[in-house]
């Protein structure tokens, strides 16, 4: 690791995606990680500033104005606006890869979801700059997907640092008994597999009429400055099933309330169709709750099938239902996986992530 003094002198600037609005509680996992990054740096005595397109609720964010809506030009404008303010700092850019070309020696591009490099990335003069950037992924699966798409980017320009979980905030509660209750938390969106969950839940209820499904979250895309055209129909479907007594709507919960939510259920379900990491699954595991999850992306690296949860094929409501029924109807299996859940979560402590992040930032500081 490089000299902490070097990093303290340089400081760090965090750039949120221009698609996002910061300052939400509840919020999506990527915003959780962004603020964790800020706290890691602050607790180490490193100056850190957060920049973004939009923020509210008094969030400590410097807003970057944008005058154009064209994606390519807006990216250059947005990232260029950061560089006009930050001349010396190490840069962490969330899903804004243009910064790698504008400041290759001091930028780290973090990918919380799959994001394409700009179309000009292979053009003469640009390729060498993108090759010198450093690209950070929360899972090996996401890193490999990136390298397959961009084989000209060197392997050693990419690195994996898994997300971490606050093991003090998320922990098992004494005497907690979720009974035959399944919990889902997150956005009510197609990509999160909510349609598949709703379809599969009907099959679960046919076999286990007393089973309960509790949905936390909502249809609002928490971090996005735009709205999803399919959010409203999906929300109506959820509300209709709630009126029919097939599920319970918990609604949006603050982050401080999520541990209590997970401790109120006996099984967590994460039916995503794609997932770069899957922080919500990790938080459930930390509470000692086994997870039934789609075998996609980072979820395959978090969930050890048969040890702390069960993996099922994505976009398969029947297989999802079968896994949920197998856990809900088999208490010894459920208890065994619950014991393995907390142990698995301990491998993803915030302390480990903090050490890895500070090492990367020191590496960038030395290259300036």
BALOBA-1460 file (C-alpha; in Angstrom, 3 decimals):
// residues 368
<rec num="1" residu="x" x="0.000" y="0.000" z="0.000"/>
<rec num="2" residu="x" x="1.219" y="3.476" z="-0.807"/>
<rec num="3" residu="x" x="1.945" y="6.208" z="1.686"/>
<rec num="4" residu="x" x="-1.213" y="7.408" z="3.478"/>
<rec num="5" residu="x" x="0.318" y="10.879" z="3.508"/>
<rec num="6" residu="x" x="0.323" y="10.916" z="-0.301"/>
<rec num="7" residu="x" x="-3.372" y="10.113" z="-0.401"/>
<rec num="8" residu="x" x="-4.171" y="12.614" z="2.338"/>
<rec num="9" residu="x" x="-2.421" y="15.326" z="0.331"/>
<rec num="10" residu="x" x="-4.224" y="14.435" z="-2.888"/>
<rec num="11" residu="x" x="-7.693" y="13.971" z="-1.444"/>
<rec num="12" residu="x" x="-10.462" y="11.998" z="-3.148"/>
<rec num="13" residu="x" x="-13.401" y="13.118" z="-5.272"/>
<rec num="14" residu="x" x="-16.383" y="10.784" z="-5.687"/>
<rec num="15" residu="x" x="-18.509" y="11.221" z="-8.816"/>
<rec num="16" residu="x" x="-21.994" y="9.687" z="-8.769"/>
<rec num="17" residu="x" x="-23.658" y="8.529" z="-11.967"/>
<rec num="18" residu="x" x="-25.382" y="11.361" z="-13.789"/>
<rec num="19" residu="x" x="-28.506" y="9.177" z="-13.881"/>
<rec num="20" residu="x" x="-28.843" y="9.286" z="-10.108"/>
<rec num="21" residu="x" x="-30.275" y="11.468" z="-7.392"/>
<rec num="22" residu="x" x="-28.421" y="11.284" z="-4.089"/>
<rec num="23" residu="x" x="-29.675" y="11.804" z="-0.572"/>
<rec num="24" residu="x" x="-32.342" y="9.095" z="-0.474"/>
<rec num="25" residu="x" x="-33.247" y="6.953" z="2.506"/>
<rec num="26" residu="x" x="-34.250" y="4.304" z="1.602"/>
<rec num="27" residu="x" x="-31.891" y="4.015" z="-1.326"/>
<rec num="28" residu="x" x="-30.456" y="1.450" z="-3.678"/>
<rec num="29" residu="x" x="-27.353" y="-0.581" z="-2.924"/>
<rec num="30" residu="x" x="-25.063" y="1.507" z="-5.117"/>
<rec num="31" residu="x" x="-25.839" y="4.657" z="-3.127"/>
<rec num="32" residu="x" x="-25.255" y="2.722" z="0.096"/>
<rec num="33" residu="x" x="-21.772" y="1.807" z="-1.155"/>
<rec num="34" residu="x" x="-21.060" y="5.379" z="-2.274"/>
<rec num="35" residu="x" x="-21.722" y="6.776" z="1.195"/>
<rec num="36" residu="x" x="-19.754" y="3.909" z="2.738"/>
<rec num="37" residu="x" x="-16.806" y="4.911" z="0.545"/>
<rec num="38" residu="x" x="-17.102" y="8.442" z="1.860"/>
<rec num="39" residu="x" x="-17.149" y="7.266" z="5.484"/>
<rec num="40" residu="x" x="-14.189" y="4.949" z="4.968"/>
<rec num="41" residu="x" x="-12.137" y="7.882" z="3.695"/>
<rec num="42" residu="x" x="-13.339" y="10.330" z="6.330"/>
<rec num="43" residu="x" x="-12.578" y="7.871" z="9.123"/>
<rec num="44" residu="x" x="-9.032" y="7.518" z="7.774"/>
<rec num="45" residu="x" x="-8.503" y="11.278" z="7.701"/>
<rec num="46" residu="x" x="-8.532" y="11.561" z="3.903"/>
<rec num="47" residu="x" x="-10.294" y="14.638" z="2.464"/>
<rec num="48" residu="x" x="-13.239" y="13.530" z="0.324"/>
<rec num="49" residu="x" x="-15.857" y="15.400" z="-1.711"/>
<rec num="50" residu="x" x="-18.955" y="13.994" z="-3.419"/>
<rec num="51" residu="x" x="-20.241" y="15.308" z="-6.754"/>
<rec num="52" residu="x" x="-23.495" y="14.511" z="-8.501"/>
<rec num="53" residu="x" x="-26.165" y="15.726" z="-10.863"/>
<rec num="54" residu="x" x="-28.985" y="15.883" z="-8.330"/>
<rec num="55" residu="x" x="-29.316" y="15.674" z="-4.557"/>
<rec num="56" residu="x" x="-31.786" y="16.562" z="-1.847"/>
<rec num="57" residu="x" x="-32.386" y="16.311" z="1.917"/>
<rec num="58" residu="x" x="-29.234" y="18.289" z="2.603"/>
<rec num="59" residu="x" x="-26.942" y="15.585" z="1.237"/>
<rec num="60" residu="x" x="-23.279" y="16.783" z="1.186"/>
<rec num="61" residu="x" x="-23.105" y="16.851" z="-2.608"/>
<rec num="62" residu="x" x="-21.652" y="19.435" z="-4.987"/>
<rec num="63" residu="x" x="-24.006" y="19.554" z="-7.961"/>
<rec num="64" residu="x" x="-22.660" y="19.518" z="-11.499"/>
<rec num="65" residu="x" x="-24.909" y="21.353" z="-13.947"/>
<rec num="66" residu="x" x="-25.674" y="19.762" z="-17.313"/>
<rec num="67" residu="x" x="-26.879" y="21.619" z="-20.412"/>
<rec num="68" residu="x" x="-27.258" y="18.764" z="-22.877"/>
<rec num="69" residu="x" x="-29.227" y="15.521" z="-22.956"/>
<rec num="70" residu="x" x="-27.207" y="13.767" z="-25.655"/>
<rec num="71" residu="x" x="-25.542" y="10.820" z="-23.828"/>
<rec num="72" residu="x" x="-22.091" y="11.132" z="-25.381"/>
<rec num="73" residu="x" x="-21.843" y="14.898" z="-24.996"/>
<rec num="74" residu="x" x="-23.449" y="14.933" z="-21.556"/>
<rec num="75" residu="x" x="-20.887" y="12.410" z="-20.339"/>
<rec num="76" residu="x" x="-18.018" y="14.611" z="-21.494"/>
<rec num="77" residu="x" x="-19.670" y="17.668" z="-19.987"/>
<rec num="78" residu="x" x="-20.390" y="15.950" z="-16.685"/>
<rec num="79" residu="x" x="-16.942" y="14.413" z="-16.217"/>
<rec num="80" residu="x" x="-15.251" y="17.545" z="-17.535"/>
<rec num="81" residu="x" x="-17.135" y="19.570" z="-14.956"/>
<rec num="82" residu="x" x="-15.584" y="17.461" z="-12.226"/>
<rec num="83" residu="x" x="-12.069" y="17.951" z="-13.591"/>
<rec num="84" residu="x" x="-12.535" y="21.720" z="-13.638"/>
<rec num="85" residu="x" x="-13.026" y="21.539" z="-9.873"/>
<rec num="86" residu="x" x="-10.631" y="18.732" z="-8.982"/>
<rec num="87" residu="x" x="-7.097" y="19.263" z="-10.288"/>
<rec num="88" residu="x" x="-5.093" y="17.002" z="-7.985"/>
<rec num="89" residu="x" x="-7.415" y="14.536" z="-6.304"/>
<rec num="90" residu="x" x="-7.802" y="10.819" z="-6.902"/>
<rec num="91" residu="x" x="-11.152" y="10.216" z="-8.589"/>
<rec num="92" residu="x" x="-13.734" y="7.477" z="-7.972"/>
<rec num="93" residu="x" x="-16.339" y="7.554" z="-10.703"/>
<rec num="94" residu="x" x="-19.541" y="5.535" z="-10.339"/>
<rec num="95" residu="x" x="-20.585" y="4.166" z="-13.738"/>
<rec num="96" residu="x" x="-19.082" y="7.131" z="-15.579"/>
<rec num="97" residu="x" x="-16.234" y="5.536" z="-17.594"/>
<rec num="98" residu="x" x="-15.499" y="8.711" z="-19.590"/>
<rec num="99" residu="x" x="-13.445" y="9.897" z="-16.619"/>
<rec num="100" residu="x" x="-10.933" y="7.106" z="-17.350"/>
<rec num="101" residu="x" x="-10.057" y="8.764" z="-20.663"/>
<rec num="102" residu="x" x="-9.998" y="12.316" z="-19.314"/>
<rec num="103" residu="x" x="-7.826" y="11.527" z="-16.273"/>
<rec num="104" residu="x" x="-6.422" y="7.999" z="-16.770"/>
<rec num="105" residu="x" x="-3.622" y="8.192" z="-14.228"/>
<rec num="106" residu="x" x="-5.780" y="9.188" z="-11.275"/>
<rec num="107" residu="x" x="-9.226" y="7.748" z="-11.984"/>
<rec num="108" residu="x" x="-10.948" y="4.610" z="-10.702"/>
<rec num="109" residu="x" x="-14.161" y="3.717" z="-12.529"/>
<rec num="110" residu="x" x="-16.489" y="1.717" z="-10.334"/>
<rec num="111" residu="x" x="-19.200" y="-0.376" z="-12.013"/>
<rec num="112" residu="x" x="-22.295" y="-1.010" z="-9.898"/>
<rec num="113" residu="x" x="-24.189" y="-2.155" z="-12.966"/>
<rec num="114" residu="x" x="-23.182" y="-2.966" z="-16.553"/>
<rec num="115" residu="x" x="-22.220" y="0.268" z="-18.308"/>
<rec num="116" residu="x" x="-20.755" y="0.557" z="-21.804"/>
<rec num="117" residu="x" x="-17.564" y="2.402" z="-22.590"/>
<rec num="118" residu="x" x="-18.110" y="5.402" z="-24.903"/>
<rec num="119" residu="x" x="-18.354" y="4.497" z="-28.588"/>
<rec num="120" residu="x" x="-15.085" y="6.280" z="-29.339"/>
<rec num="121" residu="x" x="-13.050" y="4.220" z="-26.859"/>
<rec num="122" residu="x" x="-11.056" y="2.368" z="-29.578"/>
<rec num="123" residu="x" x="-10.261" y="5.427" z="-31.692"/>
<rec num="124" residu="x" x="-6.605" y="6.497" z="-32.032"/>
<rec num="125" residu="x" x="-5.544" y="8.614" z="-29.095"/>
<rec num="126" residu="x" x="-8.421" y="7.412" z="-26.911"/>
<rec num="127" residu="x" x="-7.642" y="3.701" z="-26.667"/>
<rec num="128" residu="x" x="-4.345" y="4.139" z="-24.840"/>
<rec num="129" residu="x" x="-6.050" y="6.439" z="-22.331"/>
<rec num="130" residu="x" x="-8.847" y="3.973" z="-21.597"/>
<rec num="131" residu="x" x="-6.250" y="1.221" z="-21.246"/>
<rec num="132" residu="x" x="-4.488" y="3.195" z="-18.509"/>
<rec num="133" residu="x" x="-7.626" y="3.597" z="-16.438"/>
<rec num="134" residu="x" x="-8.412" y="1.399" z="-13.440"/>
<rec num="135" residu="x" x="-11.773" y="-0.383" z="-13.452"/>
<rec num="136" residu="x" x="-13.334" y="-1.630" z="-10.232"/>
<rec num="137" residu="x" x="-16.009" y="-4.350" z="-10.080"/>
<rec num="138" residu="x" x="-17.996" y="-5.752" z="-7.148"/>
<rec num="139" residu="x" x="-17.844" y="-9.321" z="-8.464"/>
<rec num="140" residu="x" x="-15.644" y="-11.493" z="-10.646"/>
<rec num="141" residu="x" x="-18.639" y="-12.222" z="-12.841"/>
<rec num="142" residu="x" x="-19.039" y="-8.549" z="-13.672"/>
<rec num="143" residu="x" x="-15.304" y="-8.173" z="-14.325"/>
<rec num="144" residu="x" x="-15.288" y="-11.106" z="-16.741"/>
<rec num="145" residu="x" x="-18.317" y="-9.744" z="-18.595"/>
<rec num="146" residu="x" x="-16.477" y="-6.443" z="-19.039"/>
<rec num="147" residu="x" x="-13.303" y="-8.114" z="-20.324"/>
<rec num="148" residu="x" x="-15.267" y="-10.144" z="-22.852"/>
<rec num="149" residu="x" x="-16.817" y="-6.957" z="-24.203"/>
<rec num="150" residu="x" x="-13.552" y="-4.987" z="-24.146"/>
<rec num="151" residu="x" x="-10.660" y="-7.419" z="-24.788"/>
<rec num="152" residu="x" x="-8.276" y="-4.551" z="-25.547"/>
<rec num="153" residu="x" x="-8.462" y="-3.378" z="-21.929"/>
<rec num="154" residu="x" x="-5.604" y="-5.094" z="-20.021"/>
<rec num="155" residu="x" x="-6.574" y="-7.586" z="-17.338"/>
<rec num="156" residu="x" x="-4.377" y="-5.797" z="-14.826"/>
<rec num="157" residu="x" x="-6.397" y="-2.616" z="-15.375"/>
<rec num="158" residu="x" x="-9.352" y="-4.357" z="-13.760"/>
<rec num="159" residu="x" x="-9.836" y="-5.344" z="-10.131"/>
<rec num="160" residu="x" x="-12.555" y="-6.895" z="-7.991"/>
<rec num="161" residu="x" x="-13.428" y="-5.547" z="-4.556"/>
<rec num="162" residu="x" x="-16.619" y="-7.168" z="-3.268"/>
<rec num="163" residu="x" x="-19.088" y="-4.998" z="-1.423"/>
<rec num="164" residu="x" x="-19.146" y="-5.315" z="2.340"/>
<rec num="165" residu="x" x="-21.826" y="-5.473" z="4.997"/>
<rec num="166" residu="x" x="-22.019" y="-3.710" z="8.341"/>
<rec num="167" residu="x" x="-21.992" y="-6.743" z="10.619"/>
<rec num="168" residu="x" x="-22.954" y="-4.628" z="13.627"/>
<rec num="169" residu="x" x="-26.028" y="-3.140" z="11.962"/>
<rec num="170" residu="x" x="-27.066" y="-6.370" z="10.244"/>
<rec num="171" residu="x" x="-27.045" y="-9.218" z="12.750"/>
<rec num="172" residu="x" x="-29.386" y="-11.941" z="14.004"/>
<rec num="173" residu="x" x="-31.889" y="-10.877" z="16.646"/>
<rec num="174" residu="x" x="-32.326" y="-13.005" z="19.740"/>
<rec num="175" residu="x" x="-35.562" y="-14.945" z="19.727"/>
<rec num="176" residu="x" x="-36.431" y="-13.984" z="16.148"/>
<rec num="177" residu="x" x="-38.760" y="-16.478" z="14.469"/>
<rec num="178" residu="x" x="-39.985" y="-15.707" z="10.974"/>
<rec num="179" residu="x" x="-42.199" y="-18.783" z="10.752"/>
<rec num="180" residu="x" x="-43.318" y="-19.476" z="7.172"/>
<rec num="181" residu="x" x="-42.546" y="-15.956" z="6.075"/>
<rec num="182" residu="x" x="-40.535" y="-14.944" z="3.001"/>
<rec num="183" residu="x" x="-39.071" y="-11.459" z="2.607"/>
<rec num="184" residu="x" x="-38.179" y="-9.465" z="-0.499"/>
<rec num="185" residu="x" x="-36.560" y="-6.029" z="-0.388"/>
<rec num="186" residu="x" x="-35.704" y="-3.761" z="-3.287"/>
<rec num="187" residu="x" x="-37.113" y="-2.085" z="-6.323"/>
<rec num="188" residu="x" x="-40.315" y="-3.465" z="-7.771"/>
<rec num="189" residu="x" x="-38.893" y="-3.713" z="-11.254"/>
<rec num="190" residu="x" x="-38.591" y="-6.227" z="-14.067"/>
<rec num="191" residu="x" x="-34.823" y="-6.491" z="-13.716"/>
<rec num="192" residu="x" x="-35.148" y="-7.440" z="-10.057"/>
<rec num="193" residu="x" x="-37.346" y="-10.395" z="-11.038"/>
<rec num="194" residu="x" x="-40.449" y="-9.218" z="-9.213"/>
<rec num="195" residu="x" x="-42.755" y="-10.519" z="-11.951"/>
<rec num="196" residu="x" x="-41.171" y="-13.965" z="-11.620"/>
<rec num="197" residu="x" x="-41.516" y="-13.801" z="-7.842"/>
<rec num="198" residu="x" x="-45.211" y="-12.932" z="-8.055"/>
<rec num="199" residu="x" x="-45.809" y="-15.757" z="-10.522"/>
<rec num="200" residu="x" x="-43.884" y="-18.244" z="-8.408"/>
<rec num="201" residu="x" x="-45.585" y="-17.154" z="-5.211"/>
<rec num="202" residu="x" x="-48.945" y="-18.324" z="-6.504"/>
<rec num="203" residu="x" x="-47.427" y="-21.811" z="-6.852"/>
<rec num="204" residu="x" x="-46.018" y="-21.634" z="-3.320"/>
<rec num="205" residu="x" x="-49.402" y="-20.731" z="-1.855"/>
<rec num="206" residu="x" x="-51.035" y="-23.718" z="-3.552"/>
<rec num="207" residu="x" x="-48.739" y="-26.026" z="-1.586"/>
<rec num="208" residu="x" x="-48.362" y="-23.949" z="1.570"/>
<rec num="209" residu="x" x="-51.552" y="-21.874" z="2.049"/>
<rec num="210" residu="x" x="-50.296" y="-20.352" z="5.321"/>
<rec num="211" residu="x" x="-47.010" y="-19.094" z="3.854"/>
<rec num="212" residu="x" x="-46.561" y="-15.327" z="3.819"/>
<rec num="213" residu="x" x="-44.683" y="-13.028" z="1.441"/>
<rec num="214" residu="x" x="-43.613" y="-9.604" z="2.692"/>
<rec num="215" residu="x" x="-42.487" y="-7.044" z="0.110"/>
<rec num="216" residu="x" x="-40.361" y="-4.122" z="1.238"/>
<rec num="217" residu="x" x="-39.407" y="-1.359" z="-1.188"/>
<rec num="218" residu="x" x="-41.518" y="0.022" z="-3.980"/>
<rec num="219" residu="x" x="-41.910" y="0.747" z="-7.679"/>
<rec num="220" residu="x" x="-40.085" y="4.072" z="-7.522"/>
<rec num="221" residu="x" x="-36.585" y="3.797" z="-8.960"/>
<rec num="222" residu="x" x="-34.852" y="5.210" z="-5.929"/>
<rec num="223" residu="x" x="-31.695" y="6.571" z="-7.498"/>
<rec num="224" residu="x" x="-32.814" y="7.346" z="-11.021"/>
<rec num="225" residu="x" x="-33.653" y="10.855" z="-12.219"/>
<rec num="226" residu="x" x="-35.993" y="9.320" z="-14.806"/>
<rec num="227" residu="x" x="-38.957" y="6.959" z="-14.354"/>
<rec num="228" residu="x" x="-39.504" y="3.428" z="-15.643"/>
<rec num="229" residu="x" x="-42.422" y="2.858" z="-18.054"/>
<rec num="230" residu="x" x="-43.136" y="-0.575" z="-16.532"/>
<rec num="231" residu="x" x="-43.006" y="0.474" z="-12.874"/>
<rec num="232" residu="x" x="-46.672" y="1.442" z="-12.565"/>
<rec num="233" residu="x" x="-48.188" y="-1.768" z="-14.059"/>
<rec num="234" residu="x" x="-45.961" y="-3.901" z="-11.838"/>
<rec num="235" residu="x" x="-46.944" y="-1.897" z="-8.758"/>
<rec num="236" residu="x" x="-50.620" y="-2.374" z="-9.596"/>
<rec num="237" residu="x" x="-50.082" y="-6.111" z="-9.839"/>
<rec num="238" residu="x" x="-48.473" y="-6.129" z="-6.395"/>
<rec num="239" residu="x" x="-51.319" y="-4.080" z="-4.950"/>
<rec num="240" residu="x" x="-53.919" y="-6.362" z="-6.519"/>
<rec num="241" residu="x" x="-52.310" y="-9.457" z="-5.003"/>
<rec num="242" residu="x" x="-52.149" y="-7.708" z="-1.631"/>
<rec num="243" residu="x" x="-55.884" y="-6.998" z="-1.776"/>
<rec num="244" residu="x" x="-56.454" y="-10.668" z="-2.552"/>
<rec num="245" residu="x" x="-54.524" y="-11.596" z="0.594"/>
<rec num="246" residu="x" x="-51.692" y="-13.269" z="-1.266"/>
<rec num="247" residu="x" x="-48.925" y="-11.026" z="0.085"/>
<rec num="248" residu="x" x="-48.183" y="-8.171" z="2.467"/>
<rec num="249" residu="x" x="-46.815" y="-4.776" z="1.399"/>
<rec num="250" residu="x" x="-44.284" y="-3.443" z="3.885"/>
<rec num="251" residu="x" x="-43.330" y="-0.432" z="1.763"/>
<rec num="252" residu="x" x="-40.163" y="1.631" z="1.798"/>
<rec num="253" residu="x" x="-38.011" y="1.154" z="4.874"/>
<rec num="254" residu="x" x="-35.124" y="3.275" z="6.070"/>
<rec num="255" residu="x" x="-31.770" y="1.566" z="6.124"/>
<rec num="256" residu="x" x="-31.783" y="1.515" z="9.921"/>
<rec num="257" residu="x" x="-34.986" y="-0.567" z="9.762"/>
<rec num="258" residu="x" x="-33.775" y="-3.228" z="7.369"/>
<rec num="259" residu="x" x="-32.139" y="-5.464" z="9.978"/>
<rec num="260" residu="x" x="-35.450" y="-5.724" z="11.839"/>
<rec num="261" residu="x" x="-37.191" y="-6.563" z="8.564"/>
<rec num="262" residu="x" x="-34.829" y="-9.423" z="7.774"/>
<rec num="263" residu="x" x="-35.117" y="-10.733" z="11.306"/>
<rec num="264" residu="x" x="-38.897" y="-10.857" z="10.901"/>
<rec num="265" residu="x" x="-38.731" y="-13.431" z="8.071"/>
<rec num="266" residu="x" x="-37.325" y="-16.939" z="7.865"/>
<rec num="267" residu="x" x="-36.269" y="-16.881" z="4.200"/>
<rec num="268" residu="x" x="-35.081" y="-14.062" z="1.931"/>
<rec num="269" residu="x" x="-35.703" y="-14.127" z="-1.810"/>
<rec num="270" residu="x" x="-33.612" y="-12.326" z="-4.436"/>
<rec num="271" residu="x" x="-35.021" y="-13.302" z="-7.856"/>
<rec num="272" residu="x" x="-33.024" y="-10.827" z="-9.982"/>
<rec num="273" residu="x" x="-32.627" y="-11.419" z="-13.708"/>
<rec num="274" residu="x" x="-29.191" y="-9.785" z="-13.564"/>
<rec num="275" residu="x" x="-27.154" y="-8.548" z="-10.624"/>
<rec num="276" residu="x" x="-23.658" y="-7.110" z="-10.518"/>
<rec num="277" residu="x" x="-23.421" y="-7.955" z="-6.825"/>
<rec num="278" residu="x" x="-26.599" y="-8.257" z="-4.749"/>
<rec num="279" residu="x" x="-26.018" y="-6.309" z="-1.516"/>
<rec num="280" residu="x" x="-29.519" y="-7.059" z="-0.256"/>
<rec num="281" residu="x" x="-28.709" y="-10.782" z="-0.241"/>
<rec num="282" residu="x" x="-25.583" y="-10.154" z="1.809"/>
<rec num="283" residu="x" x="-27.505" y="-8.094" z="4.362"/>
<rec num="284" residu="x" x="-30.068" y="-10.875" z="4.795"/>
<rec num="285" residu="x" x="-27.278" y="-13.419" z="5.293"/>
<rec num="286" residu="x" x="-25.718" y="-11.206" z="7.972"/>
<rec num="287" residu="x" x="-29.021" y="-11.404" z="9.861"/>
<rec num="288" residu="x" x="-28.829" y="-15.188" z="9.759"/>
<rec num="289" residu="x" x="-31.499" y="-15.554" z="7.090"/>
<rec num="290" residu="x" x="-30.990" y="-18.106" z="4.293"/>
<rec num="291" residu="x" x="-31.413" y="-16.712" z="0.794"/>
<rec num="292" residu="x" x="-33.095" y="-18.163" z="-2.273"/>
<rec num="293" residu="x" x="-31.535" y="-16.309" z="-5.192"/>
<rec num="294" residu="x" x="-31.179" y="-16.421" z="-8.945"/>
<rec num="295" residu="x" x="-27.905" y="-17.931" z="-10.129"/>
<rec num="296" residu="x" x="-26.775" y="-14.749" z="-11.878"/>
<rec num="297" residu="x" x="-23.846" y="-12.346" z="-11.614"/>
<rec num="298" residu="x" x="-22.543" y="-11.578" z="-8.167"/>
<rec num="299" residu="x" x="-25.275" y="-13.596" z="-6.459"/>
<rec num="300" residu="x" x="-23.442" y="-16.761" z="-7.549"/>
<rec num="301" residu="x" x="-20.398" y="-15.519" z="-5.634"/>
<rec num="302" residu="x" x="-22.279" y="-14.526" z="-2.479"/>
<rec num="303" residu="x" x="-24.592" y="-17.519" z="-2.078"/>
<rec num="304" residu="x" x="-22.961" y="-20.900" z="-1.544"/>
<rec num="305" residu="x" x="-25.672" y="-23.282" z="-2.691"/>
<rec num="306" residu="x" x="-26.681" y="-25.691" z="0.050"/>
<rec num="307" residu="x" x="-24.599" y="-23.923" z="2.720"/>
<rec num="308" residu="x" x="-26.255" y="-20.544" z="3.258"/>
<rec num="309" residu="x" x="-29.057" y="-20.573" z="0.708"/>
<rec num="310" residu="x" x="-30.286" y="-22.017" z="-2.559"/>
<rec num="311" residu="x" x="-29.547" y="-20.903" z="-6.116"/>
<rec num="312" residu="x" x="-32.170" y="-21.283" z="-8.834"/>
<rec num="313" residu="x" x="-32.216" y="-20.585" z="-12.587"/>
<rec num="314" residu="x" x="-33.169" y="-16.984" z="-13.397"/>
<rec num="315" residu="x" x="-36.528" y="-16.200" z="-14.975"/>
<rec num="316" residu="x" x="-38.016" y="-19.512" z="-13.830"/>
<rec num="317" residu="x" x="-40.989" y="-18.994" z="-11.465"/>
<rec num="318" residu="x" x="-41.539" y="-22.736" z="-11.041"/>
<rec num="319" residu="x" x="-37.965" y="-23.463" z="-9.921"/>
<rec num="320" residu="x" x="-38.100" y="-20.431" z="-7.641"/>
<rec num="321" residu="x" x="-41.316" y="-21.740" z="-6.079"/>
<rec num="322" residu="x" x="-39.835" y="-25.209" z="-5.607"/>
<rec num="323" residu="x" x="-36.831" y="-23.799" z="-3.743"/>
<rec num="324" residu="x" x="-39.013" y="-21.655" z="-1.494"/>
<rec num="325" residu="x" x="-41.304" y="-24.595" z="-0.692"/>
<rec num="326" residu="x" x="-38.321" y="-26.846" z="0.068"/>
<rec num="327" residu="x" x="-37.042" y="-24.355" z="2.664"/>
<rec num="328" residu="x" x="-40.372" y="-23.382" z="4.164"/>
<rec num="329" residu="x" x="-41.468" y="-26.992" z="4.584"/>
<rec num="330" residu="x" x="-38.157" y="-28.298" z="5.955"/>
<rec num="331" residu="x" x="-37.301" y="-26.660" z="9.265"/>
<rec num="332" residu="x" x="-34.028" y="-28.589" z="9.860"/>
<rec num="333" residu="x" x="-32.749" y="-27.509" z="6.427"/>
<rec num="334" residu="x" x="-33.840" y="-23.947" z="7.080"/>
<rec num="335" residu="x" x="-32.025" y="-23.860" z="10.412"/>
<rec num="336" residu="x" x="-28.857" y="-25.373" z="8.950"/>
<rec num="337" residu="x" x="-28.723" y="-22.805" z="6.156"/>
<rec num="338" residu="x" x="-29.489" y="-20.033" z="8.651"/>
<rec num="339" residu="x" x="-26.426" y="-21.029" z="10.680"/>
<rec num="340" residu="x" x="-24.307" y="-20.914" z="7.536"/>
<rec num="341" residu="x" x="-25.750" y="-17.565" z="6.489"/>
<rec num="342" residu="x" x="-24.058" y="-15.481" z="9.172"/>
<rec num="343" residu="x" x="-20.749" y="-17.293" z="8.673"/>
<rec num="344" residu="x" x="-20.876" y="-16.534" z="4.962"/>
<rec num="345" residu="x" x="-21.628" y="-12.855" z="5.560"/>
<rec num="346" residu="x" x="-18.592" y="-12.530" z="7.809"/>
<rec num="347" residu="x" x="-16.380" y="-13.119" z="4.761"/>
<rec num="348" residu="x" x="-17.677" y="-9.786" z="3.378"/>
<rec num="349" residu="x" x="-16.923" y="-7.460" z="6.269"/>
<rec num="350" residu="x" x="-16.620" y="-3.711" z="5.757"/>
<rec num="351" residu="x" x="-13.130" y="-3.919" z="7.242"/>
<rec num="352" residu="x" x="-11.929" y="-6.097" z="4.374"/>
<rec num="353" residu="x" x="-13.474" y="-3.815" z="1.787"/>
<rec num="354" residu="x" x="-12.012" y="-0.746" z="3.470"/>
<rec num="355" residu="x" x="-8.492" y="-2.157" z="3.323"/>
<rec num="356" residu="x" x="-8.836" y="-3.057" z="-0.352"/>
<rec num="357" residu="x" x="-10.311" y="0.331" z="-1.286"/>
<rec num="358" residu="x" x="-7.590" y="2.287" z="0.486"/>
<rec num="359" residu="x" x="-4.970" y="0.185" z="-1.273"/>
<rec num="360" residu="x" x="-6.413" y="1.018" z="-4.684"/>
<rec num="361" residu="x" x="-6.637" y="4.702" z="-3.900"/>
<rec num="362" residu="x" x="-3.030" y="4.786" z="-2.692"/>
<rec num="363" residu="x" x="-2.000" y="3.097" z="-5.933"/>
<rec num="364" residu="x" x="-3.707" y="5.827" z="-7.929"/>
<rec num="365" residu="x" x="-2.204" y="8.571" z="-5.771"/>
<rec num="366" residu="x" x="1.311" y="7.282" z="-6.446"/>
<rec num="367" residu="x" x="0.693" y="7.317" z="-10.227"/>
<rec num="368" residu="x" x="-0.269" y="10.989" z="-10.337"/>
